[in-house]
Amino acid sequence: MRKSGTGGTIVILIAALVITVIMAVVTGVTGQPGLLRRGISAALSPVQTLFSSAADRLGTDPATREEVSRLRGEIEKLQLELAQSESDVRAARYALEENQRLRSLLDFAEENSEFDYVDAKIISASPAAWESRLTIDAGTADGVDVNMCVITETGALVGVVTSAGPSSAQVTTILDAQCGVGARVYGRRDSAVTCGDLNLLQQGRLKLEYLQEDTFVKAGDTVLTSGKGGIYPDGLVIGEIETVNPEENGIGLYAVIAPEANVRQLTQVFVITNYEYRD
């Protein structure tokens, strides 16, 4: 009876190991390392418990204990391999995203050859609930200076440089109440100004102000920079109109805009250091 029980335990342990390996392979195909870690941890927990309880039941049988020890070593080796696989997947995904960003920038640059760029990574974002500002890892030594426009790789407007040091700079985004941008609605003559709003900031939205009551602006319209003022080039995408509402004072209208650039999820931006200004 003892021999039969031992064999059954070994079979169970081997089956548990096989299941764990299958989980690793399936998750590797789907490319979801986060789910892999949770799945493997959930699978290994009962397996490891089983090892401990099995070792207690197996007594002093040297051959069986050696087999249990070998299987435990296999699982520990698998855990290390899975951790490395997760790291490799993250690196590959980052490289792919980087490639896509640069490809999009190349397409944008070909269409806007009058622009010069400096790429920068976002170091930090302001945690304050009343402002929206980013710190980037490029500064005056890289050609970045105050009042330079900041965009994504697709040309969506992010904001403007408001302070710059030798190796870093602060960007005030279009969601910030201190950031006003001359704007126009694509395909229409309406000229207005976008600005951040404290009530809309937490929703990741901004306002399009100074619209006339007889405006034909509507939800779904695209808002672009107008190029007026000399800071922002004409034609950069700001976002899409979600709603058009009457001003509280009853004079004129304003629109709520969903920005094209998701400011809170950006990791890299591009600073336009020079462009041919056309008023």
matplotlib code that plots the C-alpha trace (Angstrom):
import matplotlib.pyplot as plt

x = [0.0, 2.8, 4.5, 1.2, 0.5, 4.0, 3.6, 0.2, 1.8, 4.6, 2.1, 0.1, 3.3, 4.4, 0.9, 1.0, 4.3, 3.0, 0.0, 2.3, 4.4, 1.3, 0.2, 3.6, 3.4, -0.2, 0.5, 3.7, 1.7, -0.9, 1.8, 0.3, 3.1, 1.0, -1.6, 1.3, 2.7, -0.7, -1.6, 1.7, 1.7, -1.9, -0.8, 2.4, 0.9, -1.0, 1.9, 4.3, 1.9, 1.5, 5.3, 5.4, 2.6, 3.9, 7.3, 5.7, 3.8, 6.7, 8.6, 12.3, 12.1, 15.4, 14.4, 11.1, 12.5, 15.1, 12.4, 10.4, 13.6, 14.2, 10.7, 11.0, 14.2, 12.5, 9.7, 12.2, 14.1, 10.8, 10.0, 13.3, 12.8, 9.3, 10.6, 13.2, 10.5, 8.4, 11.4, 12.0, 8.3, 8.4, 11.5, 10.2, 6.9, 8.7, 10.9, 7.8, 6.1, 9.2, 9.4, 5.8, 6.3, 9.3, 7.6, 4.6, 7.0, 8.7, 5.4, 4.5, 7.9, 7.6, 4.3, 5.7, 9.3, 9.4, 9.6, 12.7, 12.3, 14.0, 12.7, 12.3, 11.2, 8.8, 10.6, 7.6, 4.2, 2.8, 0.7, -1.3, -5.0, -5.2, -2.5, -1.2, 2.5, 5.2, 9.0, 11.0, 14.6, 15.7, 16.7, 18.6, 21.6, 19.5, 18.0, 14.8, 13.6, 10.6, 7.6, 8.4, 5.5, 5.3, 3.6, 3.2, 4.7, 1.5, 1.5, -1.2, -0.7, 0.6, 1.4, 4.2, 7.6, 7.2, 10.6, 13.9, 17.2, 20.3, 19.1, 15.4, 12.3, 8.8, 5.8, 2.4, -0.1, -3.2, -5.3, -3.8, -5.8, -2.7, -2.4, -4.4, -4.1, -5.4, -7.7, -9.9, -12.5, -11.5, -13.6, -15.2, -14.4, -15.0, -11.9, -11.7, -9.3, -8.8, -7.9, -7.7, -10.6, -10.3, -13.7, -12.7, -9.1, -9.9, -11.9, -8.9, -10.9, -10.5, -12.7, -13.0, -14.2, -15.4, -17.8, -20.5, -24.2, -24.8, -21.9, -22.3, -19.7, -21.0, -20.0, -17.5, -15.7, -11.9, -10.2, -6.8, -4.3, -4.8, -1.2, -1.9, 0.5, 3.7, 4.0, 1.9, 2.2, -1.0, -2.9, -1.8, -4.6, -5.9, -8.8, -12.5, -15.5, -17.8, -20.5, -21.4, -22.9, -24.1, -21.8, -23.0, -23.4, -25.7, -23.4, -21.9, -21.1, -18.2, -17.3, -15.8, -12.9, -11.5, -7.8, -6.1, -3.0, -3.7, -1.5, -1.6, -0.3, 2.5, 6.0, 7.7, 7.1, 8.7, 9.6, 9.3, 12.4, 11.9, 9.3, 8.4, 5.9, 3.0, 0.4]
y = [0.0, 2.4, 1.9, 2.5, 5.7, 7.0, 6.3, 8.1, 11.2, 11.3, 11.2, 14.0, 16.1, 15.5, 16.4, 19.6, 20.4, 19.7, 22.0, 24.7, 24.4, 24.4, 27.7, 29.2, 28.2, 29.4, 32.8, 33.2, 32.9, 35.4, 37.8, 38.8, 38.6, 40.1, 37.4, 34.9, 35.9, 35.8, 32.5, 30.8, 32.0, 30.7, 27.3, 27.0, 27.8, 24.5, 22.6, 23.9, 23.0, 19.6, 19.1, 19.9, 17.6, 14.9, 15.1, 14.6, 11.5, 9.9, 9.3, 8.4, 6.8, 8.2, 7.5, 9.2, 12.2, 12.6, 12.7, 15.3, 17.3, 17.1, 18.2, 21.1, 22.1, 21.9, 24.3, 26.7, 26.7, 27.2, 30.2, 31.8, 31.2, 32.7, 35.8, 36.2, 35.6, 38.4, 40.7, 39.8, 40.4, 43.8, 44.7, 43.5, 45.4, 48.6, 48.3, 47.7, 50.8, 52.8, 51.7, 52.6, 56.1, 56.8, 55.6, 57.8, 60.7, 60.0, 60.1, 63.4, 64.9, 64.1, 66.0, 68.8, 69.3, 72.8, 71.5, 70.7, 68.4, 67.2, 64.0, 63.8, 61.3, 62.3, 62.3, 63.1, 64.6, 67.1, 65.3, 68.5, 68.3, 71.9, 71.8, 69.6, 69.8, 67.4, 67.4, 66.2, 65.1, 67.7, 71.2, 74.2, 72.1, 70.1, 73.2, 73.3, 76.6, 78.5, 78.9, 75.9, 73.7, 70.1, 67.3, 63.6, 61.5, 61.9, 65.7, 65.9, 69.0, 68.3, 71.7, 74.3, 74.6, 77.1, 76.7, 75.2, 74.3, 72.8, 69.2, 69.3, 71.4, 71.8, 71.5, 73.1, 70.9, 71.9, 70.7, 73.3, 76.4, 78.5, 77.2, 79.1, 78.1, 79.9, 77.4, 76.8, 74.1, 72.0, 72.8, 75.9, 79.6, 79.6, 81.0, 80.5, 79.7, 76.5, 76.6, 74.3, 74.3, 73.2, 71.5, 69.5, 68.8, 65.6, 64.3, 64.9, 67.5, 71.2, 74.0, 75.8, 79.3, 82.5, 80.7, 82.8, 81.9, 81.3, 78.9, 75.7, 73.9, 70.5, 67.3, 65.3, 68.3, 68.4, 71.3, 72.4, 75.1, 78.3, 79.3, 82.8, 84.1, 82.6, 79.8, 77.0, 76.0, 76.0, 72.7, 70.7, 68.5, 69.5, 67.2, 66.5, 68.4, 66.3, 68.9, 72.5, 74.4, 78.0, 80.1, 80.7, 84.4, 83.6, 85.2, 82.9, 79.3, 77.0, 73.5, 70.6, 68.9, 65.4, 66.0, 63.9, 63.4, 61.4, 63.5, 61.1, 58.1, 59.7, 58.4, 60.3, 63.7, 65.8, 69.5, 71.6, 73.7, 75.6, 75.9, 78.3, 80.7, 81.6, 84.1]
z = [0.0, 0.8, -2.5, -4.3, -2.4, -3.2, -6.9, -6.9, -5.2, -7.7, -10.6, -9.1, -8.7, -12.3, -13.5, -11.6, -13.1, -16.6, -16.0, -14.9, -18.1, -20.3, -18.6, -19.4, -23.0, -23.5, -21.8, -23.8, -27.0, -25.9, -24.8, -21.4, -18.8, -16.1, -16.4, -16.6, -13.2, -11.5, -13.2, -12.4, -8.8, -8.4, -9.9, -8.0, -4.6, -4.3, -6.0, -3.4, -0.6, -2.2, -2.1, 1.6, 2.5, 0.2, 1.8, 5.2, 4.0, 2.1, 5.3, 4.8, 1.4, -0.2, -3.8, -3.5, -1.6, -4.3, -7.0, -5.0, -4.6, -8.4, -9.3, -6.8, -8.6, -12.0, -10.8, -9.3, -12.6, -14.5, -12.3, -13.2, -16.9, -16.7, -15.0, -17.8, -20.4, -18.9, -19.0, -22.7, -23.6, -21.9, -23.8, -27.1, -26.5, -25.7, -28.8, -30.9, -29.4, -29.9, -33.5, -34.1, -32.5, -34.7, -37.8, -37.1, -36.5, -39.7, -41.6, -39.8, -40.5, -44.2, -44.4, -42.3, -43.5, -42.2, -38.6, -36.6, -33.6, -30.4, -28.9, -25.1, -22.5, -19.7, -16.4, -14.2, -14.0, -11.5, -8.9, -8.1, -8.9, -10.1, -12.8, -15.6, -16.1, -17.3, -16.8, -19.8, -20.1, -22.7, -22.0, -23.4, -24.1, -26.5, -28.2, -26.1, -24.8, -23.4, -25.7, -27.8, -28.8, -27.7, -29.7, -29.9, -32.7, -34.7, -34.4, -31.7, -29.4, -25.9, -24.6, -24.5, -22.7, -19.9, -18.2, -19.3, -17.7, -19.3, -19.2, -18.5, -19.1, -17.8, -20.2, -19.4, -21.1, -22.9, -19.9, -17.6, -16.9, -17.7, -21.2, -23.9, -27.6, -30.6, -32.4, -35.3, -36.2, -39.2, -42.3, -40.7, -40.2, -36.5, -34.7, -30.9, -28.1, -26.1, -22.5, -19.5, -17.0, -13.3, -13.5, -16.6, -15.6, -13.8, -16.7, -19.1, -21.0, -22.0, -23.3, -26.6, -25.8, -27.5, -29.9, -31.4, -30.8, -34.5, -34.8, -36.8, -34.6, -33.4, -31.6, -33.6, -35.2, -35.1, -33.4, -34.7, -33.8, -35.8, -36.0, -34.6, -32.0, -33.3, -30.7, -32.2, -35.9, -37.8, -38.2, -35.2, -33.9, -30.5, -30.2, -30.9, -29.8, -27.5, -26.5, -27.3, -24.4, -23.6, -21.4, -17.8, -18.5, -21.4, -24.0, -26.5, -26.4, -25.4, -26.4, -24.4, -26.2, -25.8, -26.5, -29.2, -26.9, -23.8, -21.6, -18.6, -20.5, -22.5, -22.1, -24.9, -26.7, -29.4, -29.0, -32.2, -31.9, -35.2, -37.9, -40.7, -39.2, -41.5, -40.2]

ax = plt.figure().add_subplot(projection="3d")
ax.plot(x, y, z, "-o")
ax.set_aspect("equal")
plt.show()
